[in-house]
Amino acid sequence: MNTEDSPYFAALVRMASDDRLGWDAISLAGRGISAYASAQIWMLEEGKSAADPMQLADLIEDFGTSVERIPDLWRRFNDERMSEANLVLELGEIVAHMEAWPGGNP
């Protein structure tokens, strides 16, 4: 996957490869990449054939609401408007939610 295809994936990749960040943040970004990819695979292999389209729509909206926070989180850290400790705290919440989402925990 190209990082230009997804601003969420791109932000996680930037976090995982930024030498300003410690291992806690890098680990969370890596877990986020894995959960994001697993959720996309679940959607293609299982989600699209779900029996209840309304439930699927709710799941997709829930996931989107969570991952949409990632690029802004990265921008705030990159622009020095957020500390690494706060980045780790907020990213940890997002990643935990992504991992709990169907297919999000490999």
N, C-alpha and C positions, 0 to 999 in steps of 0.2 A: 504494500500500500504506500502510496505517495503521501507525504505530509501535507501537500497542497490540497488533497481530497477532503481533509477534515481538520478544522481549526482545533478541535479537542485533542486529536491524536498528535498534531503538530506541537501543541503546548506541552503535552506530556513528554514527547521526545526531547524538546528543548530543556525541560526540567531535568530529565534523566542524564543529559549530557553537559549540563552547566557546571563548570568547575568551581563556581562560587558556593555551591550547595554541598552540604554534608551527606553522609550515607543515609540518614533517616529520610531526607527528602528524595534522594535518588531512588531509594528502595520503594517508597510510595509511588513515585512516578512510574517505575517499572511494573509494580502491581497494577497501577491504573492502565498501563498499556495492555497488559495481559487481560484484565477484566473487560476493557473496551473491545479488544479483539474477540474474546470469547462471547461477549454479548452480540456482536455482529454475526458471528458464526451461528449462534443459537437462532437469531432472527431469520437467517437464510434457510437453515435446515429444519427448524421446528416452529418458530414463531409465526411465520406466514401461513402455516397450515393449521393454526390454532382454531378450535371449534367456535370460540366466542370472539368475534371481531371487536366488540366493545371493550372486552377485558384487555385484548391486545393493544387497542388504541390507548387505554389508560396506562398500560405498562410502558409503551413507547413514550408517552408524554412524561411520565415519571422519570424515565431514564434521561430524556432530553433536558428536563429541568435541572437535573443533577450535573450532567456533563457540560451544560452551557456555562457553568460557573468557572470551568477550568481556564479558558483563555484569559478571562479578566483577572483571575488569581495570578496567573503568570505575568500579565502586564503590570499589576501592582507590585509584585516582587521585583521584576526587571527594572521598573522605574523608581525603585527604592522607596516606594510608598508602603511597603510591608516588610516586616522582618522575616527571617527564615523560620523562626519559631512559629509565627502566625501562619506562614505558608504550610508548614508541616501540619499544624492543627486543622486548618481548613481542608487541605488536600486529604488528610486522613479521613475526615468525615465523608468526603466525596467518594474516595476509593472504597471505603467500607460499604457505602450504598451501592456502588457499581458491582462489587463482589457479591452482594446479597441479591442482586437482580437475577432473574432467570438466565442461566447460562453464563453468568458473570464470573463464576469462580471455577477456574480450570481444574 
